[in-house]
Amino acid sequence: MARYVNVAIGQLGPVNKEDSRAAVVARLMNLIREAQQLGADLIVYPELALTTFFPRWYIEDESQLDSWRKAAMPGAETQPLFDLARELQVGFCLGYAELSIEQGEKRRFNTSILVDKNGVIVGKYHKVHLPGHREHEPWRAFQHLEKRYFTPGTEFSVFNAFGGRVGMAICNDRRWCETYRVMGLQGVEMVLIGYNTPVHNAPAPEHDDLSLFHNQLSMQAGAYQNGTWVVGVAKAGTEEGVEHIGGSCIIAPSGEVVASCVTKGDEVAIAHCDLDFCQIYKRATFNFDVHRQPNAYGPITAFKGEALLADGSPRHQ
Ligand code: CDV
């Protein structure tokens, strides 16, 4: 039996500090309604979709920080989205800031959840690659304090959902080949990625003009090299004075872009994805069983940084 997933991009325009949670959820509900009219099975929303991208600010007040985070999911404000998903029979992937309290220990994650057509959470992911810095760096035009505000996740899981093998990653994860390969090794067929990417990259402003190129380059490479669909979804436009890229798109296992958004606002785009189209890549060029050489890949997990020192000697000596 053919396995198709009609996947929709649920791109958001800016979410400002003053926007109420209810107003943002109403926008997400408009997007899922439009997606359903276009025949979607699943809609993918951006990273930290419920709030403004608050890591751009250095905030010392814990209670203000916690006001951006959600302890319960669904909670009172997000329940209407879960109810609508069940009514429309459209699943969703949603990024949000999670406050987890386990055995009295408070932890904060940059989280994505996968929700099935019955409004049930079937997968959860904590962002592994947290970019930016920990301390206030006033020389920057704006901060990027994800390393301060979040605990990194420790695994890339793949879930049986929507008739296939579905994985999640968040924003900076999409730039790392390991993200896709670890899921590729679990047979992933569709990777869902929300992002908030400022055009301006303070440590390397030379890259500003290449922001959209690097966005697409990373996701196309990940799709092709692992024979998987990739869905990248932006929170785009100028948010609290900071310009973010759009460039939301759906990429086939061939590496080709098959659907994309054209604005930097709330927008839906959709693709009819044949999950079995992954097989021609997974069983030929990227047949891992036949062609991978893990014995040559030791440094990938043995070292965090470069394995050799400048003089060519091994780093651990
Ligand atoms: N939210 C992000 O992870 N943003 C990063 C920026 C800081 C470069 C990204 O990789 O897009």
Boltz pocket constraint, residues with backbone or C-beta under 6 A from the ligand:
constraints:
  - pocket:
      binder: B
      contacts: [[A, 47], [A, 129], [A, 131], [A, 132], [A, 144], [A, 170], [A, 171], [A, 172], [A, 173], [A, 175], [A, 195], [A, 196], [A, 197], [A, 198], [A, 201]]
      max_distance: 6.0
